[in-house]
Amino acid sequence: MFDYINLNNHNYSFVVTGLRRKPLEYLFSSREAATKHMYKMCEKHGLHINKVYDDKHFKTYLCDCGVTFYINRAW
């Protein structure tokens, strides 16, 4: 389920809020892997992304039902 953490390159944190009481947090070795996981979660829970805020290393995805995904460069 999780990608191998590569210490030589940047890693990406993946956080979901609004889906459960506590935020879900994961760490991925690439932005592509984190984004792929986000789309799988959207498909599983029937979520639709309405708005994307892109600030180079930090991306925020807002869904129609109050669920928010954050994919940020960790280091």
Secondary structure, 3 states (H helix, E strand, C coil): CCCCCCCCCCCEEEEEECCCCCCEEEEECCHHHHHHHHHHHHHHHCCCEEEEEEECCEEEEEECCCCEEEEEECC
